[in-house]
Amino acid sequence: MRRDGRPTEAVEYYDRAIAIKSDDVHKDYVNRGSAYSDAKEYDKALADYAEAQKIVPDYNEAYYNRGIVYERQDKNSEAIEQFKLAYKYNLRSQLLYERFVAHGLIKEGQRASVPAPA
């Protein structure tokens, strides 16, 4: 639904998933946060990522997605810090690599070895 351009419907779906309180509810919070982000409801997205991190503090996807929200808000220094935290917590993805390149943290073709934030 979210990828089909229907983030509001995706939010409703994840509302139901969160109510069930499965063992991986932190993933439902991140997914709902991403739907909120797609709907440009950035405060709600950030709140959902924070909920996911209350459950799993080192959940790297929450840090990565928070970085995306900050990019969308033109808060690049905050975005960079979140991307570094995602890397610190072992996220190794092409998308994160592309964010490092885009923000000048590494050069295209360079292996990622970004120091974690202080």
C-alpha positions in Angstrom: 0.0 0.0 0.0 2.7 2.4 1.0 4.7 1.9 -2.1 1.5 2.1 -4.2 1.2 5.8 -3.1 -1.4 5.0 -0.4 0.4 5.8 2.8 -2.9 6.6 4.7 -4.1 3.1 4.1 -0.7 1.7 5.1 -0.9 3.6 8.4 -4.3 2.0 9.1 -2.9 -1.4 8.4 0.1 -0.9 10.7 -2.3 0.5 13.4 -3.9 -2.9 13.4 -0.6 -4.7 13.4 0.7 -2.7 16.3 -2.5 -3.4 18.3 -1.7 -7.1 18.1 1.7 -6.5 19.8 3.6 -9.2 18.1 7.1 -10.1 19.0 8.4 -7.9 16.3 6.1 -4.9 16.9 9.2 -2.6 16.6 9.2 -3.4 12.9 5.5 -2.4 12.7 6.4 1.0 14.3 9.1 1.6 11.7 6.9 0.6 8.9 4.1 2.9 10.1 6.7 5.6 10.6 7.7 5.2 7.0 4.1 5.5 5.9 3.8 8.7 7.9 7.0 10.0 6.3 5.6 9.3 2.9 2.5 11.2 3.9 4.7 14.1 5.0 3.6 13.7 8.6 7.2 13.9 9.8 6.5 14.4 13.6 4.4 11.2 13.6 7.1 9.3 11.7 9.8 10.4 14.2 7.6 9.4 17.1 7.1 5.9 15.7 10.8 5.5 15.1 11.3 6.5 18.8 8.8 3.9 19.9 10.6 1.2 17.9 13.9 2.2 19.6 12.3 2.0 23.0 11.6 -1.6 22.3 14.9 -2.3 20.5 17.4 0.5 21.2 19.9 -0.6 18.6 17.4 -1.2 15.8 19.4 0.2 12.9 16.4 0.6 10.5 14.9 3.1 12.8 18.0 5.2 12.7 18.2 5.0 8.9 14.6 6.0 8.5 14.9 8.8 10.9 17.8 10.1 8.8 15.5 10.0 5.7 12.9 12.1 7.5 15.6 14.6 8.5 16.8 14.8 4.9 13.2 15.5 3.7 13.1 18.3 6.2 16.5 19.7 5.0 18.1 18.9 8.3 21.2 17.3 6.9 23.4 17.4 9.9 20.8 15.5 11.9 20.3 13.1 9.0 24.0 12.4 8.9 24.1 11.6 12.6 21.3 9.2 12.2 22.9 7.5 9.2 26.1 7.1 11.2 24.2 5.5 14.1 22.5 3.1 11.6 26.0 2.1 10.5 27.2 1.9 14.1 24.4 -0.6 14.8 25.5 -2.8 11.8 23.2 -1.6 9.0 25.0 -2.5 5.8 22.8 -1.7 2.8 23.1 -0.2 -0.6 20.7 2.6 0.5 22.8 3.6 3.5 25.9 3.5 1.3 24.1 5.9 -1.1 23.3 8.2 1.7 27.0 8.3 2.8 28.0 9.1 -0.8 25.3 11.8 -1.1 26.4 13.5 2.1 30.1 13.3 1.2 31.0 10.9 4.0 32.6 8.6 1.5 33.4 8.7 -2.2 31.7 6.5 -4.8 33.4 3.1 -4.8 35.0 3.6 -1.4 34.2 1.1 1.3 32.1 2.5 4.1 34.1 3.1 7.3 32.4 6.0 8.9 33.1 6.9 12.5 30.2 6.7 14.8 28.9 10.0 16.2 30.2 11.2 19.5 
